[in-house]
Amino acid sequence: MQILKIAVLDRALPIIKEFEGCRLKAYKCPAGIWTIGWGQTKGVKEGMVWMQEQADADLEKDAMTYLEACLRSCPQLADEPDHRLAACTSLAYNIGNGAFSTSTVCRQTAAKNYKLAADAFLLWNKAGGKVLPGLVRRREAERKLYLGG
C-alpha cells in the first residue's frame, strides 16, 4: 500500500505544485484566507515566513493526509487506477476533506460512474463565489488526470 501511495503522490504533487505555487511569506489568497508555502492555510498568520524545506515537507505530509482521507471517504478509490486517486487527492488538497467527502466526484466514483465523476471536478471552479480562471484550469487538469490523461 505504501508503494501505491508514493506512486499516487508522484502524480498528484505536480498538479498541486503547479496550481498552488509556493510562497514563503504569508499572503491572502483570492478567497481572503492567509496562506503560505504550497497552499497551507492551517494556523497561518500575517507576517509568517517559511524556509523552502519547511514548505516542501509540509506539502508532502499534507498531501499524504489528503490521500488517506480520500480513501476513507471513497474506499472505491483503492480499487481504481492510481491516476484517479491522484486527481482526487489534488482536489481534496484544494477544497478540503469535508467538501471532498460530500462531493459529486466522491459519490460518482463510489458508484463507478467515472464520466459523471470526472465532469464533477469542473464544478469546483469558484473561490469567494467567483469563478477563477486558475481554478478552471486546475479542475480541467484534475479531470484529465482522473480520466487517465
C-alpha positions in Angstrom: 0.0 0.0 0.0 2.9 2.4 0.8 4.3 2.0 -2.8 0.8 2.8 -4.2 0.6 5.9 -2.1 4.1 7.1 -3.3 3.0 6.5 -6.9 -0.2 8.4 -6.3 1.7 11.3 -4.8 4.2 11.3 -7.7 1.1 12.1 -9.9 -0.7 14.4 -7.6 2.1 16.7 -6.5 2.9 18.2 -9.9 -0.7 19.4 -10.2 -0.8 20.7 -6.6 2.5 22.5 -7.1 1.6 24.0 -10.5 -1.6 25.5 -9.3 -0.9 26.3 -5.6 2.5 27.8 -6.3 4.9 28.3 -3.4 5.2 31.5 -1.5 7.4 31.6 1.6 5.8 34.7 3.1 2.2 34.6 4.2 -0.3 36.2 1.9 -4.1 36.4 1.4 -5.4 34.1 -1.3 -8.2 35.2 -3.6 -10.7 33.9 -1.1 -9.1 36.2 1.6 -7.5 33.4 3.6 -4.0 33.7 5.0 -1.8 31.2 3.1 1.8 30.1 3.0 4.0 27.5 1.3 2.2 25.3 -1.2 -1.2 26.5 -0.2 -1.1 25.8 3.5 -3.8 27.6 5.5 -3.9 25.9 8.9 -2.6 28.3 11.6 -1.2 30.8 9.1 -1.0 34.3 10.3 0.1 37.6 8.7 3.9 38.1 8.8 4.8 34.4 8.8 7.9 33.3 6.8 9.0 29.8 6.0 12.1 28.2 4.5 11.7 26.2 1.3 12.4 22.9 3.1 9.6 23.5 5.5 7.2 24.3 2.7 8.2 21.1 0.8 8.0 18.9 3.9 4.6 20.3 4.8 3.3 19.7 1.3 4.3 16.1 1.3 2.9 15.5 4.8 -0.4 17.2 4.0 -0.8 15.6 0.6 -0.4 12.1 2.2 -3.1 13.2 4.7 -5.5 14.2 1.9 -4.7 11.0 0.0 -5.6 8.9 3.1 -8.8 10.9 3.7 -9.8 10.3 0.1 -9.5 6.6 0.6 -11.6 6.8 3.8 -14.3 8.9 2.1 -14.3 6.9 -1.1 -12.9 3.3 -0.4 -13.6 2.5 -4.1 -10.5 4.6 -5.0 -8.3 1.8 -3.5 -9.5 -0.4 -6.4 -9.1 2.2 -9.1 -6.0 3.1 -11.2 -3.7 5.4 -9.3 -4.4 8.4 -11.6 -8.0 8.6 -10.2 -6.8 8.7 -6.6 -4.1 11.3 -7.6 -6.7 13.6 -9.1 -9.0 13.2 -6.1 -6.0 13.9 -3.8 -5.3 17.2 -5.7 -8.9 18.2 -5.5 -9.2 17.4 -1.8 -6.0 19.3 -1.1 -7.6 22.4 -2.6 -11.2 22.1 -1.3 -10.7 20.2 1.9 -11.6 16.7 3.1 -15.1 17.6 4.2 -16.0 19.1 0.9 -14.4 16.2 -1.0 -16.2 13.6 1.1 -19.6 15.0 0.2 -18.8 15.9 -3.4 -20.3 14.6 -6.5 -16.8 13.5 -7.5 -16.7 11.2 -4.5 -20.2 9.9 -4.8 -20.0 9.2 -8.6 -16.6 7.5 -8.1 -18.1 5.2 -5.4 -20.9 4.4 -7.9 -18.3 3.7 -10.6 -19.9 6.5 -12.8 -16.5 7.7 -13.9 -17.6 10.2 -16.6 -20.0 11.9 -14.2 -17.3 12.0 -11.5 -14.8 13.4 -14.0 -17.3 16.1 -15.1 -18.0 17.0 -11.4 -14.4 18.2 -11.0 -15.4 21.2 -13.2 -18.0 22.3 -10.6 -15.2 23.3 -8.1 -14.2 26.4 -10.0 -15.1 29.2 -7.5 -13.5 31.0 -4.6 -15.4 33.6 -2.7 -18.3 33.0 -5.0 -16.4 34.0 -8.1 -15.2 31.7 -11.0 -11.4 31.9 -11.1 -9.5 31.1 -14.3 -6.8 29.3 -12.3 -9.4 27.0 -10.7 -11.0 26.4 -14.1 -7.5 25.3 -15.4 -6.8 23.3 -12.3 -10.1 21.4 -12.5 -9.5 20.6 -16.2 -6.1 19.2 -15.3 -7.5 17.1 -12.5 -10.3 15.9 -14.7 -7.9 14.9 -17.4 -5.7 13.1 -14.8 -8.8 11.3 -13.4 -9.7 10.1 -16.9 -6.1 8.7 -17.3 -4.5 11.5 -19.3 
